[in-house]
Amino acid sequence: MRHVRQSPEFGREVRQVIGGSIGLPRIASLIGSSHKINDLRPVEVGPLERSKAAELANGLLGSRDIALSEVTMEAFLGQVGTFLPIFIQILASAVAAEVQKRRASATPELIRECYEQRALGPEFRSCFEDFYERLDRYYALDEARAAKRVLKELAVSFEPLSRSQLLGAYAQELGDSASESGFDFMLTWLSDDFYICANQAGQFSFKSMWLRDWWRRYHVSTL
């Protein structure tokens, strides 16, 4: 594909778009092929805008003859947090099922219950399990162990953590094999793979409140 991109007969007329849910630079590095993609420009597809998220939620719920008041929609969007379509779809499904089960209108309180008891429950656990399993699939053994430890620290904290705090956990997990360069690479991969982000003060947290809550519920006690 690189050859095609750089061939004169195609370069002026053809554009390639390569997409995936796993950070392409991480995979290229894993197989020693970073030089094969260094002519590509990364484009991150972020969450929906708030208005589009509300439109999607209304469409999904409307197909089940459920309408949310303005206050309840605000509660819905606040509970979703990061406006990824999969989060909106899951919570809409949970809310619709619960409204029909109770034969009652959706309220902010019902939205919160649906998130805590259904969206984060066993019913939808498999939708997120890949976030845990792919660490073992795409990271080296020690790197995966250290990444899980860092994510555990972020999951149990309700405040962002500094680089030094995470570095301490990383070093404690790996012992003599820990290195600052390895730590910084790991933070880069976790950011590229949609686990974490840094704020303006350089502190780290989960990119998604939902993923943080899921990680806290299912993968803190196992580490």
N, C-alpha and C positions, 0 to 999 in steps of 0.2 A: 504494500500500500504506500509506503514511503517512496518507492521507485516511481509509482504512478503519479504521486503528488508532485514530484520534482522533474518529471519528464516534460520537456518543452511543448510537446504536442498536446499535453493535457493541462498544464499549469495555468494557462490563461482562461480556460473554459470550464474546468471541473473543480468543484470544491468537495472536500470530504468532511463529513460529520460523524464522529465516533462517540457513541454514548453508552452509558452504563451506570449502575448504582454504586459500583465500587470504584474508588479512585484509580484512574488509569496509570498515573505515575507510580503508584505503589506496586501495581502488577508488573509494570515494565521493569522496575528496579528488582523485583523478586526474581525475574528470569534473565536479568542482565541485559536488558534491551532498552535502557533509557535513551540511548542514542538514536533509536528508531522513531521516537516521538518528539524529539527536541525541536522539530519544525512546526509542531502543532501549538495552537493557542488555547489554553484551558478556558472553558466557559462554564461557570457554575449555574445550574438551574435551581434557583432558590424557591422558597415557599410562595404560595399565591398571595396576591394583594388582599387586604381585608375585605374589600367589596366583592372580589371574585370568590373568596372563601364563603361569604354569606350567601352568594348566589348559588354556589354548589350545594351548600347545606339546605337551602330552601328547596332546591330542585329535588334532592334526594328525599327529604321529608315530605315534600308535596306529592311525590309519586305514591306515598303511603297515606295521603289525605291528612297530613299533619302540618299545622301551621304554628310557627313560634311567634310570640309577641316580641316586641322590640327588646324588652328587658331580658327575656329568655334567650333570644338570639345572642345578645351580648354575653350572657353567661355561657352559652354554647361555645362561642368563639374564644372566650377567655379560658375555658377548660381545654380546648384544643391546643391553645398556646402557639405552636409553630404550625402555620397553615399549609401543611402537606396534605394532598388529596387523600392519602390512605388514612390519616388520622380523622379527617372529616367524615370519610365513609364509615369507619368503624363506629365512631360516636353516634352518627346518624342512625346506623343500624341498631345500636343498643337502645337509643332513645325511642325509636319507632316500636321496637319489640316491647319495651316496658310500658309505653303509652297504651298499646293495644292490650297488653296483659292486664293493666290496672283499669282500663277504660276511663282514663283521666287525662286532663290536659297536661302538657309539658310545662314545668316550672323550673326556675333556677335550681331549686333543691333537688328535683328529679334529675336534672342534668348532672349535678355533682354525684348523685348516687349511681347513675349509669356509668360515669367515668370510673369511680372507685370500685364498684362491685361487678360491672360487666366488662367494660372496655379494658380494664387492667386485670380481669379475671382469667381463668383457664380457657374460657371460650375463644379468646383472641390471642392467647399466649404465642401460638405458632406463628402469628404474623410478625413477631419481633425476634423470635429465637435465633434467626440468622445473624442478628447483630452480635450475639454471643459466639455462635459457632464459627463464624468466619474469621474470628481472631486466630483460632487454631488452624484454620485452613490456609490463611494467607500470611501469617506472621510466623517467624521462627519460634521455637519452643520457649526460650527464655524471654523473647520479646513479647509473646502472647501472654505469658505469666505476669510480666511487668505491666503490660497494658491493662490486664484485668485488675491488678492491684490499684493502678492509677484511677481507673473508672470506678472502683469501689470507693475510694476516698472521695471522689466527686459526688457519688450517689448518696453517701451518708451525710454529706455536708449540705446545709441549706444556703450557704454563702459560697461565692467563687473562691477558689484557692490559688495561692501564689505559685509561681514556678518553683520557688525554693521548697515549699511544702510538698509539692508533687515529686520533686527531685529526691527529697528525703524518703518518701514512700518507695520510689523506684529503687534507690540505693539499698534500702532495707530488704527489698524483695530479691534483688540480684546479688547482693554482697560484693565480693571482689571483682566480679565480671561487669559491674555497673560502670558506665562512663557517661560524661556529660554529652558527648557527641551522639552516643546511642540514644540517650534520653531525648535530645532535641529532635532527632530523626523520628522517634516514636511519636512525639507530640505532633509533628508534621503529618505523619500518616493518619493519626487519630482524627486530626482536623479534616484532612482530605476525605476520609471515609465517613464523615458526618457524625462522629461521636462527640467531639468537643469544639469549643471556640474560645477565643480570648477577648476580653473586653478592653477598653481603652487604657485601663490601668495595668494591663498585662496579666490579669488574673484569669483563671480558666474555670469553665463550667461545661455541663452538657449543652449541646446545641439545642436540644429539645427537652422541655420539662417532662413530656410524656415518656421519652426514652429514659430519663433519669428516674422517674417513678417506677417504671417497669424494671429497670436494673436493680433498684433498691429492693423491690418486692421479691425478685426471683434469684438474684445472683450476688447478694451481699453475704448471706450466711454461708454460702458454699465456698467462699474464698478464704 
